[in-house]
Amino acid sequence: MSNTAAMTEPAPQKSAENPRSGAGEHKGDRLFRYAVIGSGLTVLATLGGIIIVMMVGGAKAFGTFGPAFLTTSVWNPVTQHFGALAPVVGTVLTSVIGLLLAVPVAFGAAFWLTQLASSRMASVVGMAVQLLAAVPSIIFGMWGFFVIVPIMAHYVEPTLQHSIGKLPVLGALVKGAPFGTGLLTGGIILAVMVTPFITAVMRDVFASVPAVLKESAFGLGATRWEVMHKVMLPWSRSAVVGSIVLGMGRAMGETMAVTFVIGNSNHISWSLFAPGNTIASLIALEFPESPAGSLKLSGLMALGTILMALSFLALCTSRLLIGSGTKEKR
């Protein structure tokens, strides 16, 4: 009897509260799907539009000078002769200098925040790092012009010239009048600016290292340096390298801060004290004085295209490194 009753008992009806039971809910799902697809396509279309505008705007310069545009350092609006080599070299050099100075500081700060500092101190310093990352770039430029440039001119550059200026190879890097502005000063400003970003990424990476790995190493008698060197750094190597490349992308695109302190001279020199420029600083200075449709404006657009290519290369490299590190862990 019980089996018969169970078989004849009607099946439970679907609850009216099921979010997928009504036609209205299905319509809402479709609208939501179309909305998010539209958002993604909007981002893609915006990026594609920017790339097309820059490439079309720089086509005149690329067509006029050809490959020589990338190998010539002359930028002369009077003779209508433009080349991208000097600003490209300045962009790469200042970014490399900034990373060489920023990475050790960011690495040490991230390790101290995650492994040595108390929770209260780590919270205070972590907030200071976030505030430093939020400072506008023009403020860094003004600070660098009024503080860093005089220090470089009166103390750092004369000291370096007297100490290593007579050496065969290193001496060429410190030649020139100690004006305080130049590639080295631009790199220092970039180091101050990108350090908070690299520190934040490294801090998150170090904090995500499984505690069992560190505790096992400490249990075997390893020191803090050995734990960092042999456990934490190998585990997070790809992500750390990715954070450095992300910092490089941030440094290459910086404009106003570098413009204040680099000297804004379009030539290539072996000396780190010599004035120079970057792609972003040259565009910021020359763009307001470039007539529409002129070859000069096209040259600036071509420089923008090159800068975008360099930035995309840095960002893609970081994503590949972070992705390969994730696959290795899996």
C-alpha positions as semicolon CSV with decimal commas, in nm:
position;residue;x (nm);y (nm);z (nm)
1;M;0,000;0,000;0,000
2;S;0,274;0,240;0,089
3;N;0,454;0,173;-0,238
4;T;0,133;0,228;-0,435
5;A;0,065;0,553;-0,252
6;A;0,414;0,670;-0,320
7;M;0,380;0,593;-0,686
8;T;0,042;0,764;-0,717
9;E;0,147;1,073;-0,521
10;P;0,167;1,375;-0,754
11;A;0,510;1,519;-0,822
12;P;0,593;1,838;-0,631
13;Q;0,533;2,148;-0,832
14;K;0,808;2,398;-0,898
15;S;0,821;2,681;-0,653
16;A;0,700;3,014;-0,776
17;E;1,014;3,167;-0,630
18;N;1,246;2,988;-0,872
19;P;1,434;3,272;-1,043
20;R;1,438;3,089;-1,377
21;S;1,074;2,973;-1,382
22;G;0,906;3,280;-1,533
23;A;0,931;3,443;-1,871
24;G;1,023;3,775;-1,711
25;E;1,328;3,624;-1,544
26;H;1,449;3,474;-1,874
27;K;1,417;3,813;-2,038
28;G;1,617;3,970;-1,756
29;D;1,892;3,712;-1,803
30;R;1,908;3,790;-2,173
31;L;1,923;4,162;-2,109
32;F;2,201;4,112;-1,855
33;R;2,395;3,893;-2,098
34;Y;2,361;4,150;-2,376
35;A;2,465;4,428;-2,138
36;V;2,785;4,260;-2,026
37;I;2,870;4,158;-2,384
38;G;2,816;4,518;-2,490
39;S;3,043;4,639;-2,212
40;G;3,322;4,408;-2,322
41;L;3,283;4,506;-2,686
42;T;3,283;4,874;-2,587
43;V;3,619;4,834;-2,417
44;L;3,756;4,647;-2,717
45;A;3,618;4,904;-2,961
46;T;3,765;5,191;-2,756
47;L;4,109;5,030;-2,757
48;G;4,086;4,956;-3,127
49;G;3,973;5,311;-3,199
50;I;4,269;5,457;-3,012
51;I;4,510;5,235;-3,201
52;I;4,354;5,322;-3,537
53;V;4,359;5,696;-3,466
54;M;4,726;5,687;-3,367
55;M;4,830;5,475;-3,662
56;V;4,633;5,680;-3,914
57;G;4,764;6,003;-3,766
58;G;5,124;5,880;-3,782
59;A;5,096;5,730;-4,129
60;K;5,221;6,050;-4,294
61;A;5,542;6,050;-4,088
62;F;5,599;5,677;-4,137
63;G;5,538;5,715;-4,510
64;T;5,766;6,020;-4,544
65;F;6,067;5,894;-4,349
66;G;6,016;5,517;-4,362
67;P;6,240;5,305;-4,138
68;A;6,469;5,607;-4,093
69;F;6,210;5,750;-3,856
70;L;6,313;5,487;-3,601
71;T;6,687;5,526;-3,656
72;T;6,722;5,906;-3,672
73;S;6,764;6,125;-3,365
74;V;6,704;6,460;-3,538
75;W;6,390;6,651;-3,442
76;N;6,393;6,978;-3,635
77;P;6,057;7,146;-3,706
78;V;6,232;7,413;-3,919
79;T;6,366;7,167;-4,174
80;Q;6,069;6,931;-4,128
81;H;6,302;6,645;-4,039
82;F;6,183;6,422;-3,755
83;G;6,318;6,107;-3,597
84;A;6,213;5,896;-3,300
85;L;6,545;5,748;-3,188
86;A;6,634;6,006;-2,920
87;P;6,299;6,000;-2,735
88;V;6,280;5,620;-2,762
89;V;6,627;5,584;-2,611
90;G;6,540;5,836;-2,340
91;T;6,219;5,648;-2,258
92;V;6,395;5,315;-2,228
93;L;6,693;5,452;-2,030
94;T;6,486;5,642;-1,774
95;S;6,255;5,343;-1,730
96;V;6,548;5,107;-1,676
97;I;6,712;5,346;-1,429
98;G;6,385;5,384;-1,244
99;L;6,340;5,006;-1,218
100;L;6,698;4,949;-1,104
101;L;6,637;5,190;-0,817
102;A;6,276;5,094;-0,742
103;V;6,286;4,714;-0,745
104;P;6,525;4,664;-0,449
105;V;6,329;4,915;-0,238
106;A;5,995;4,762;-0,336
107;F;6,123;4,410;-0,269
108;G;6,256;4,503;0,073
109;A;5,944;4,695;0,168
110;A;5,714;4,411;0,059
111;F;5,916;4,151;0,250
112;W;5,924;4,367;0,562
113;L;5,551;4,436;0,548
114;T;5,459;4,069;0,510
115;Q;5,723;3,896;0,724
116;L;5,881;4,129;0,980
117;A;5,655;4,422;1,063
118;S;5,383;4,401;1,325
119;S;5,026;4,403;1,202
120;R;4,972;4,760;1,324
121;M;5,292;4,889;1,167
122;A;5,221;4,701;0,845
123;S;4,877;4,862;0,830
124;V;5,018;5,213;0,875
125;V;5,302;5,170;0,625
126;G;5,072;4,993;0,379
127;M;4,837;5,289;0,391
128;A;5,132;5,523;0,331
129;V;5,229;5,319;0,025
130;Q;4,876;5,350;-0,111
131;L;4,875;5,726;-0,049
132;L;5,210;5,760;-0,227
133;A;5,067;5,578;-0,527
134;A;4,774;5,822;-0,533
135;V;4,990;6,138;-0,552
136;P;4,944;6,310;-0,892
137;S;5,241;6,291;-1,123
138;I;5,270;6,668;-1,159
139;I;5,325;6,692;-0,783
140;F;5,616;6,452;-0,817
141;G;5,750;6,670;-1,096
142;M;5,732;6,987;-0,891
143;W;5,887;6,813;-0,591
144;G;6,163;6,675;-0,808
145;F;6,235;7,014;-0,964
146;F;6,259;7,201;-0,632
147;V;6,416;6,926;-0,419
148;I;6,586;6,654;-0,623
149;V;6,737;6,874;-0,894
150;P;6,927;7,102;-0,647
151;I;7,050;6,799;-0,452
152;M;7,172;6,636;-0,772
153;A;7,340;6,957;-0,892
154;H;7,520;7,045;-0,567
155;Y;7,597;6,709;-0,411
156;V;7,532;6,391;-0,609
157;E;7,665;6,477;-0,954
158;P;7,987;6,653;-0,836
159;T;8,057;6,364;-0,599
160;L;8,013;6,105;-0,873
161;Q;8,232;6,302;-1,112
162;H;8,514;6,329;-0,858
163;S;8,492;5,965;-0,755
164;I;8,441;5,775;-1,082
165;G;8,477;6,046;-1,344
166;K;8,834;5,943;-1,433
167;L;8,761;5,573;-1,478
168;P;8,780;5,447;-1,840
169;V;8,422;5,322;-1,886
170;L;8,222;5,457;-1,594
171;G;8,368;5,802;-1,641
172;A;8,173;5,850;-1,966
173;L;7,848;5,799;-1,775
174;V;7,906;6,097;-1,545
175;K;8,049;6,357;-1,783
176;G;7,894;6,697;-1,836
177;A;7,804;7,002;-1,634
178;P;7,621;6,923;-1,310
179;F;7,298;7,106;-1,381
180;G;7,089;6,856;-1,186
181;T;6,851;6,780;-1,469
182;G;6,905;6,484;-1,698
183;L;6,835;6,118;-1,755
184;L;6,951;6,012;-1,409
185;T;6,723;6,261;-1,235
186;G;6,433;6,150;-1,453
187;G;6,502;5,789;-1,357
188;I;6,505;5,880;-0,988
189;I;6,166;6,048;-1,016
190;L;6,028;5,745;-1,198
191;A;6,168;5,520;-0,925
192;V;5,980;5,715;-0,660
193;M;5,662;5,693;-0,864
194;V;5,665;5,321;-0,954
195;T;5,791;5,192;-0,618
196;P;5,442;5,199;-0,457
197;F;5,289;5,002;-0,745
198;I;5,559;4,733;-0,742
199;T;5,548;4,717;-0,363
200;A;5,172;4,663;-0,361
201;V;5,191;4,375;-0,609
202;M;5,485;4,209;-0,436
203;R;5,314;4,246;-0,100
204;D;5,007;4,061;-0,225
205;V;5,223;3,793;-0,385
206;F;5,430;3,733;-0,073
207;A;5,119;3,728;0,145
208;S;4,966;3,457;-0,076
209;V;5,255;3,212;-0,026
210;P;5,115;2,908;0,160
211;A;5,202;2,925;0,528
212;V;5,286;2,555;0,537
213;L;5,582;2,611;0,303
214;K;5,731;2,883;0,522
215;E;5,663;2,700;0,848
216;S;5,824;2,385;0,711
217;A;6,135;2,577;0,616
218;F;6,153;2,745;0,957
219;G;6,104;2,406;1,120
220;L;6,409;2,275;0,935
221;G;6,619;2,559;1,076
222;A;6,615;2,799;0,782
223;T;6,671;3,169;0,843
224;R;6,437;3,440;0,716
225;W;6,667;3,511;0,425
226;E;6,682;3,142;0,334
227;V;6,303;3,119;0,350
228;M;6,274;3,416;0,119
229;H;6,551;3,303;-0,114
230;K;6,468;2,932;-0,136
231;V;6,094;2,916;-0,068
232;M;5,901;3,238;-0,122
233;L;6,091;3,379;-0,419
234;P;6,090;3,057;-0,626
235;W;5,719;3,008;-0,552
236;S;5,630;3,363;-0,663
237;R;5,908;3,424;-0,917
238;S;5,683;3,470;-1,220
239;A;5,445;3,706;-1,042
240;V;5,736;3,913;-0,908
241;V;5,882;3,948;-1,256
242;G;5,536;4,037;-1,383
243;S;5,507;4,316;-1,125
244;I;5,840;4,455;-1,238
245;V;5,731;4,458;-1,601
246;L;5,405;4,627;-1,500
247;G;5,612;4,893;-1,325
248;M;5,814;4,938;-1,642
249;G;5,495;4,995;-1,840
250;R;5,390;5,256;-1,586
251;A;5,730;5,427;-1,607
252;M;5,740;5,442;-1,987
253;G;5,410;5,627;-2,005
254;E;5,484;5,892;-1,742
255;T;5,473;6,247;-1,877
256;M;5,469;6,556;-1,656
257;A;5,694;6,438;-1,375
258;V;5,971;6,350;-1,620
259;T;5,918;6,668;-1,821
260;F;6,006;6,879;-1,516
261;V;6,345;6,719;-1,452
262;I;6,483;6,554;-1,767
263;G;6,606;6,870;-1,941
264;N;6,398;6,825;-2,261
265;S;6,683;6,812;-2,512
266;N;6,647;6,592;-2,819
267;H;6,987;6,429;-2,845
268;I;7,156;6,106;-2,740
269;S;7,450;6,108;-2,500
270;W;7,646;5,851;-2,305
271;S;7,630;6,067;-1,994
272;L;7,350;6,012;-1,745
273;F;7,382;6,377;-1,646
274;A;7,309;6,501;-1,997
275;P;6,963;6,641;-2,068
276;G;6,732;6,430;-2,279
277;N;6,366;6,361;-2,336
278;T;6,116;6,080;-2,354
279;I;5,834;6,009;-2,596
280;A;5,571;6,129;-2,350
281;S;5,759;6,447;-2,255
282;L;5,827;6,538;-2,619
283;I;5,460;6,495;-2,710
284;A;5,351;6,705;-2,412
285;L;5,583;6,991;-2,511
286;E;5,539;6,989;-2,889
287;F;5,174;6,893;-2,934
288;P;5,020;7,237;-2,858
289;E;5,243;7,397;-3,123
290;S;5,170;7,144;-3,399
291;P;4,923;7,261;-3,669
292;A;4,655;7,019;-3,779
293;G;4,760;6,810;-4,077
294;S;5,127;6,905;-4,045
295;L;5,416;6,661;-4,071
296;K;5,517;6,754;-3,718
297;L;5,180;6,650;-3,578
298;S;5,203;6,327;-3,772
299;G;5,548;6,266;-3,622
300;L;5,406;6,313;-3,274
301;M;5,124;6,071;-3,352
302;A;5,382;5,824;-3,478
303;L;5,572;5,864;-3,150
304;G;5,249;5,790;-2,967
305;T;5,208;5,473;-3,172
306;I;5,559;5,363;-3,078
307;L;5,492;5,436;-2,711
308;M;5,173;5,231;-2,722
309;A;5,365;4,945;-2,883
310;L;5,628;4,956;-2,609
311;S;5,364;4,970;-2,336
312;F;5,165;4,684;-2,488
313;L;5,481;4,478;-2,517
314;A;5,559;4,533;-2,148
315;L;5,203;4,454;-2,039
316;C;5,177;4,143;-2,257
317;T;5,509;4,019;-2,124
318;S;5,389;4,062;-1,766
319;R;5,063;3,879;-1,838
320;L;5,250;3,592;-2,001
321;L;5,485;3,565;-1,704
322;I;5,202;3,575;-1,451
323;G;5,005;3,321;-1,656
324;S;5,297;3,082;-1,688
325;G;5,357;3,104;-1,313
326;T;4,994;3,016;-1,244
327;K;5,008;2,714;-1,475
328;E;5,326;2,588;-1,307
329;K;5,159;2,601;-0,966
330;R;4,862;2,402;-1,096
